[in-house]
Amino acid sequence: MHLIAQPIKTKYWRPGEDFLKIIFNSVSGCCEDGDFVVISEKAISVAMGRIVDESKTRPGLMAKALAKVWMRLVWGRLLGPACHMSSKTLSRLRRYPIREGGAHKQITLRFAGLRQSLLHYSEGGVDVTNLPYALAALPLSNAEDIAVKVLRGFKEGCGKDVTVMITDTDKTYSLGRMHITPRPLTIEGIKSQGLLALLVGRMFRWRARATPLAVCGKSLDAEDALVVADVADRARGYGAGRTVWDMTKRFHVGLTGVTWEMLDQVEHYPIVLVRRVE
C-alpha cells in the first residue's frame, strides 16, 4: 500500500476527557471514505482514567529483585547487549532506579504478571512515558469495543466510511509473514510471545513496527494492519520523550518531577489520519 499520514494535533488528554468527541471533532472535517483513523492506546487509557500512582505502591521482594538484579544485571549486562541495545540504553538499565523501579515492577506484577514483568519496559502495556509524577497508564482491556464506538460515531455523525485502528508503540517483530509481539492482547495474525518475542526480534533483527491492538471497519490482514500502524507511529512522534529518561531530561527534573502543566506545553498527536494514495 502507498500511504500518507497526517498527524492530528490536539491538547493533552487528561483523565475524564471526552475522547470520543475530541476524535470526531478533530477528524470528521478532513477525513475521506477509505481513510484510516489511527489512535494512541495510551491517550485513550489516560482519558479513561486507567492510571495508577506508583508512588503509593510498596514493592515486595520479587519486585525489588526484578529492579536490582534482573534489570541492572541481567538486562544491563547480558540481555541488553545481546539485543543490540545502544550504549545509552545499557547505561540506563545498569543504573535502573531501585525505589521507583521497584514500585513500577510491583505494579506490573499486579496488573500484568511475572512473565510480562520480565520485559525491560512497557511490561504488558503498563507505561510511564508521557505521564506526570509517578503515574503509569494501564493497557486497554476492551480496545475492540472502543474502536467500534469510534467507528459508529463517524458513520452516524458524518457518514464517512473510515477504518478505526488503536495502536501501541510497543513493537511487533516480523519475519516474512510471521509476526510476534511481547504484548498480551493484539489482533488476529500476530502471536503474543512475551519476553521471547522481544529477544528473538531484537537479537535476530526482525522488522520492528508499532502494534495494532484493534481494527474496526475495513478488514485487514496482520501485515496490512502493521503497515498502517507503522506509518502512523512514525508520523506521530514521541510527545514529551521516547522514554521516561528522555522526558525528564527534556524538562530538567527528576524521574517523578514532570507535571501535568509541563505535558500541556508539548505538542501531542494522539490521532493520525492515514490515507491510501495512487
C-alpha positions as CSV (number, residue, x, y, z in Angstrom):
1,M,0.0,0.0,0.0
2,H,1.1,3.6,-0.8
3,L,0.1,5.6,2.3
4,I,0.5,9.2,3.5
5,A,-0.1,10.2,7.1
6,Q,-1.4,13.4,8.6
7,P,-0.8,13.7,12.4
8,I,-3.7,15.5,14.1
9,K,-2.6,17.8,16.9
10,T,-4.9,18.0,20.0
11,K,-4.4,19.1,23.6
12,Y,-3.0,16.6,26.0
13,W,-5.8,14.2,27.1
14,R,-6.2,14.3,30.8
15,P,-8.3,11.8,32.8
16,G,-12.0,12.5,32.2
17,E,-11.7,13.9,28.7
18,D,-14.5,13.1,26.3
19,F,-12.0,11.5,23.9
20,L,-14.7,10.2,21.5
21,K,-15.9,13.8,21.0
22,I,-12.3,15.0,20.5
23,I,-11.6,12.4,17.9
24,F,-14.7,13.1,15.9
25,N,-14.3,16.9,16.1
26,S,-10.7,16.7,15.1
27,V,-11.0,14.4,12.1
28,S,-14.6,14.5,10.7
29,G,-13.9,17.6,8.7
30,C,-10.8,16.3,7.0
31,C,-11.3,12.6,6.6
32,E,-12.5,10.8,3.4
33,D,-14.0,7.5,2.7
34,G,-11.3,4.8,2.9
35,D,-9.1,6.6,5.4
36,F,-7.6,5.0,8.5
37,V,-8.1,6.8,11.8
38,V,-5.3,5.6,14.0
39,I,-5.5,6.4,17.7
40,S,-2.9,6.0,20.5
41,E,-3.9,3.4,23.1
42,K,-2.1,5.4,25.9
43,A,-4.0,8.6,25.2
44,I,-7.3,6.6,25.5
45,S,-6.2,4.9,28.7
46,V,-5.3,8.2,30.3
47,A,-8.6,9.8,29.2
48,M,-10.5,6.9,30.7
49,G,-8.6,7.2,34.0
50,R,-6.8,3.9,33.6
51,I,-3.8,5.1,35.5
52,V,-2.2,4.2,38.8
53,D,0.1,6.1,41.2
54,E,3.2,4.1,41.6
55,S,4.4,6.3,44.5
56,K,1.7,4.8,46.7
57,T,2.9,1.3,46.0
58,R,5.2,-0.6,48.3
59,P,7.4,-3.1,46.4
60,G,7.6,-6.7,47.6
61,L,10.7,-8.9,47.5
62,M,10.1,-10.1,43.9
63,A,9.7,-6.5,42.7
64,K,12.9,-5.4,44.4
65,A,14.8,-8.4,42.9
66,L,13.5,-7.5,39.5
67,A,14.6,-3.9,39.8
68,K,18.0,-4.6,41.4
69,V,19.1,-7.9,39.9
70,W,17.1,-8.6,36.8
71,M,17.1,-5.1,35.3
72,R,20.6,-3.9,36.4
73,L,22.5,-7.2,35.8
74,V,20.5,-9.5,33.5
75,W,19.2,-6.8,31.2
76,G,22.1,-4.3,31.7
77,R,24.9,-6.8,31.3
78,L,23.5,-9.8,29.4
79,L,20.2,-9.5,27.5
80,G,20.7,-5.8,26.6
81,P,24.0,-6.3,24.8
82,A,22.6,-9.4,23.1
83,C,19.6,-7.4,21.9
84,H,21.9,-4.8,20.3
85,M,20.8,-2.0,22.6
86,S,22.5,1.3,22.5
87,S,25.2,2.3,25.0
88,K,22.8,4.9,26.4
89,T,20.1,2.4,27.0
90,L,22.5,0.0,28.6
91,S,23.8,2.7,30.9
92,R,20.3,3.5,32.0
93,L,19.5,-0.2,32.6
94,R,22.6,-0.6,34.7
95,R,21.5,2.4,36.8
96,Y,17.9,1.3,37.0
97,P,16.3,3.1,40.0
98,I,15.7,0.7,42.9
99,R,13.0,2.7,44.7
100,E,10.9,3.9,41.7
101,G,11.8,0.9,39.6
102,G,10.8,-1.5,42.4
103,A,7.4,0.3,42.7
104,H,6.9,0.1,39.0
105,K,7.7,-3.6,38.9
106,Q,5.2,-4.2,41.7
107,I,2.5,-2.6,39.6
108,T,3.4,-4.7,36.6
109,L,3.4,-7.8,38.7
110,R,-0.1,-6.9,39.9
111,F,-1.6,-6.0,36.6
112,A,0.5,-8.0,34.0
113,G,2.0,-10.9,35.8
114,L,5.6,-12.2,36.2
115,R,6.2,-13.1,32.6
116,Q,5.4,-9.6,31.4
117,S,7.4,-8.1,34.2
118,L,10.5,-9.7,32.9
119,L,10.4,-7.2,30.0
120,H,12.6,-4.1,30.4
121,Y,9.9,-1.6,29.6
122,S,6.1,-1.3,29.0
123,E,5.5,-4.6,30.7
124,G,2.2,-5.9,29.5
125,G,1.5,-2.4,28.2
126,V,1.9,-0.7,31.5
127,D,3.7,2.5,30.5
128,V,5.0,5.6,32.4
129,T,6.2,7.7,29.4
130,N,4.3,10.9,28.7
131,L,2.7,10.8,32.1
132,P,3.3,13.1,35.1
133,Y,4.7,12.3,38.6
134,A,4.8,8.6,39.3
135,L,1.7,7.7,37.3
136,A,1.5,4.7,35.0
137,A,-1.1,4.0,32.3
138,L,-2.7,0.6,32.2
139,P,-3.4,-1.1,28.8
140,L,-6.9,-1.2,27.4
141,S,-8.8,-4.4,28.1
142,N,-11.6,-3.5,25.5
143,A,-9.7,-1.9,22.6
144,E,-12.1,-3.5,20.1
145,D,-15.2,-2.2,21.8
146,I,-13.7,1.3,21.9
147,A,-12.8,1.1,18.2
148,V,-16.4,0.1,17.4
149,K,-17.7,3.2,19.3
150,V,-15.4,5.5,17.4
151,L,-16.4,3.9,14.1
152,R,-20.1,4.3,14.9
153,G,-19.5,8.0,15.7
154,F,-18.1,8.6,12.2
155,K,-20.9,6.6,10.5
156,E,-23.7,8.4,12.4
157,G,-22.1,11.8,12.6
158,C,-20.7,12.4,9.1
159,G,-21.4,9.3,7.1
160,K,-17.7,8.7,6.4
161,D,-16.6,5.1,5.7
162,V,-13.3,5.0,7.6
163,T,-11.4,2.3,9.4
164,V,-10.5,2.8,13.0
165,M,-7.3,1.4,14.5
166,I,-6.0,1.6,18.0
167,T,-2.2,1.1,18.3
168,D,0.6,1.0,20.7
169,T,4.3,1.9,20.3
170,D,5.3,-1.5,21.7
171,K,6.8,-3.4,18.8
172,T,5.7,-6.3,16.8
173,Y,8.6,-8.2,15.2
174,S,8.1,-9.7,11.7
175,L,10.0,-12.2,9.6
176,G,8.1,-12.6,6.3
177,R,4.5,-13.4,7.3
178,M,5.4,-14.4,10.8
179,H,4.5,-11.7,13.4
180,I,5.2,-11.9,17.1
181,T,4.9,-9.3,19.9
182,P,5.5,-9.1,23.7
183,R,2.0,-7.5,24.1
184,P,-0.5,-9.9,25.6
185,L,-3.5,-8.7,23.5
186,T,-3.4,-7.8,19.8
187,I,-5.2,-8.6,16.6
188,E,-5.5,-11.9,14.8
189,G,-2.4,-12.9,12.9
190,I,0.0,-11.5,15.5
191,K,1.1,-14.0,18.1
192,S,1.8,-12.9,21.7
193,Q,5.0,-14.4,22.9
194,G,6.1,-12.1,25.8
195,L,9.8,-11.9,26.5
196,L,10.6,-14.5,23.8
197,A,9.2,-12.1,21.1
198,L,11.4,-9.3,22.3
199,L,14.5,-11.4,22.5
200,V,14.1,-13.1,19.1
201,G,13.0,-9.9,17.4
202,R,15.9,-7.8,18.6
203,M,18.6,-10.5,18.6
204,F,18.0,-11.5,15.0
205,R,17.0,-8.0,13.9
206,W,13.5,-8.8,12.7
207,R,11.5,-6.0,11.3
208,A,10.0,-3.9,14.2
209,R,6.8,-2.0,13.9
210,A,4.1,-0.5,16.1
211,T,1.5,-3.0,17.3
212,P,-2.2,-2.7,16.2
213,L,-4.5,-3.6,19.1
214,A,-7.8,-3.3,17.4
215,V,-9.1,-2.7,13.8
216,C,-12.7,-1.9,13.1
217,G,-14.1,-1.1,9.6
218,K,-12.3,-2.4,6.6
219,S,-11.0,-6.0,7.0
220,L,-7.2,-6.1,7.1
221,D,-4.7,-8.9,7.5
222,A,-2.0,-8.6,10.0
223,E,0.7,-7.4,7.5
224,D,-1.5,-4.6,6.1
225,A,-2.5,-3.5,9.7
226,L,1.1,-3.4,10.7
227,V,2.0,-1.3,7.6
228,V,-0.7,1.3,8.6
229,A,0.3,1.2,12.3
230,D,3.9,1.8,11.4
231,V,3.2,4.8,9.1
232,A,1.0,6.3,11.8
233,D,3.6,5.7,14.5
234,R,6.4,7.4,12.6
235,A,4.2,10.4,11.9
236,R,3.0,10.8,15.5
237,G,6.4,11.1,17.1
238,Y,7.2,10.6,20.8
239,G,5.4,13.5,22.5
240,A,7.4,14.6,25.6
241,G,10.0,11.8,25.1
242,R,10.6,8.3,23.8
243,T,11.4,7.1,27.3
244,V,10.8,8.3,30.9
245,W,14.5,9.3,31.0
246,D,14.2,11.4,27.8
247,M,11.0,13.0,29.2
248,T,12.6,14.1,32.5
249,K,15.8,15.2,30.7
250,R,13.7,17.5,28.5
251,F,12.1,19.2,31.5
252,H,15.3,19.1,33.7
253,V,13.5,17.3,36.5
254,G,13.8,14.0,38.4
255,L,12.1,10.8,37.5
256,T,8.8,11.8,39.1
257,G,9.1,15.6,38.7
258,V,7.1,16.0,35.4
259,T,3.8,17.8,36.0
260,W,0.5,17.9,34.0
261,E,1.3,21.6,33.1
262,M,4.6,20.5,31.6
263,L,2.9,18.0,29.4
264,D,0.3,20.5,28.4
265,Q,3.2,22.6,26.8
266,V,4.2,19.7,24.5
267,E,2.7,19.1,21.0
268,H,0.6,15.9,21.1
269,Y,-0.7,13.9,18.2
270,P,-2.8,11.1,19.6
271,I,-4.6,10.7,16.3
272,V,-3.1,10.1,12.9
273,L,-5.1,10.1,9.7
274,V,-3.6,7.7,7.2
275,R,-4.7,7.7,3.6
276,R,-4.1,5.4,0.6
277,V,-2.8,7.2,-2.5
278,E,-2.2,6.2,-6.1
